[in-house]
Amino acid sequence: MSKNEDARFWDLARRHLIRYGGDFEPLIIERAQGSYVYDADDRAILDFTSGQMSAILGHGHPEIAQTIARHAARLDHLFSGMLSRPVVELAGRLAERAPGALERVLLLSTGAEANEAAIRMAKLATGKYEIVAFADSWHGMTGAASSATYCAGRKGYGPAAVGSFAIPAPHAYRPRWMHDGHWDWQGELDYAFALVDRQSSGNLAAFIAEPILSSGGVIDLPPGYLAALKRKCGERGMLLIVDEAQTGLGRTGLMFACERDGVAPDILTLSKTLGAGLPLSAVVTTPGIEDACHERGFLFYTTHVSDPLPAAVGLKVLDIIERDGLVERAGVSGQRLASGLRILQNRHACIGDVRGRGLLLGVEIVQDGRHSQPAPVLGAALVRRCMALGLSTNIVQLPGMGSVLRIAPPLNVSDGEIDLGLEMLDHAMTLAAA
Ligand SMILES: Cc1ncc(COP(=O)(O)O)c(C=O)c1O
């Protein structure tokens, strides 16, 4: 019998865990190392989602383990009004690397928390309160972050924040707005903002955007879109918040995805990848915005703000990324993975689209590649097949879209591991089609 079927474990889980979304994998994960996680039978499962899209250095990186051990023993957590060297050093490093005049940093724990703080700063700095986001966005589960999250979780929790608006995300594979037979994302954006203007009470504070809408189906904003969005914000005195939870720290082949477009947001949020799997997030903004907020009494006093241990991990993550050239490597490995996926697309009619950047890729599963009919049952079956073969991928199922496999291995994934993952996907697709 498989050790994953441990009756006591599952009985405890059934009786005592709150179910927070979807089904749990029917596995007991005992350990994780490099690009693999291992179940109770010591079966190696290739982790093509970096845990929850976070473990960009793979699991159990020895230098991260050492940093954690050293800081746990020496300098772990402090009174929130105390500062330590790792916090100030990390703020300096992020300011050095961030685009534009983004120089002031707040260190927190989760992505939702960073977006919460960013939205509070935008409200305080502008004196306004309306927040606009994409209709396929995911910014987190806390109050303001979930009010700006439209791809899931809106029903049943009462009113979202007053002044929450959504616009459609530009979708190259499923374009909604055409002009002379061409996709016209600018026309769609113009119309969307015309509608926002109609609904606004004159209090537009900020737009919050992911450069690649990951949970929304790996929708990559087309080149030029972010700049156009920034212009729309500028015309209205709104701030642009860019949420690089998943795209930051090299994932797309650039340190920050917004750099491709030469756009510096007014506020940048980082999370998942910054701690490479440990809870660490950051808000990075301009001196002008930080000064304005401070003068107005900005308050974001949390238990784990400016904690030294996660900050030391963040510093080590940056050191490793820079020393090992992982930004460039993500670009090169991403090309290998994307071309492998395109070969699979020629082989399997269920692949409608391969998209994304660097090592954040989406594979849209449809009934037949030419007709782009969503195939949710096939998508779910495929993910189960992959897991049975030893490949962990993640799927998002959204109305009006096919199922989208999200593939985001660690930045230091080897060529061999990429090829193995592609082989398993190929095999799973062959089995699922049979
Ligand atoms: C783009 C983006 N922003 C924010 C969040 C929320 O981060 P957390 O779950 O750490 O609060 C997520 C989580 O998936 C995300 O993908």
The ligand as a Gaussian input file, in Angstrom:
#p B3LYP/6-31G(d) Opt

LIG

0 1
 C        0.155000      38.705000      -8.864000
 C       -0.166000      38.343000      -7.433000
 N       -0.263000      39.311000      -6.535000
 C       -0.527000      39.045000      -5.250000
 C       -0.735000      37.762000      -4.826000
 C       -1.053000      37.488000      -3.381000
 O        0.067000      37.040000      -2.740000
 P       -0.082000      36.271000      -1.347000
 O       -0.806000      35.012000      -1.616000
 O        1.346000      36.091000      -0.915000
 O       -0.819000      37.177000      -0.430000
 C       -0.635000      36.712000      -5.730000
 C       -0.841000      35.320000      -5.297000
 O       -1.013000      34.426000      -6.051000
 C       -0.344000      37.016000      -7.086000
 O       -0.248000      36.048000      -7.991000

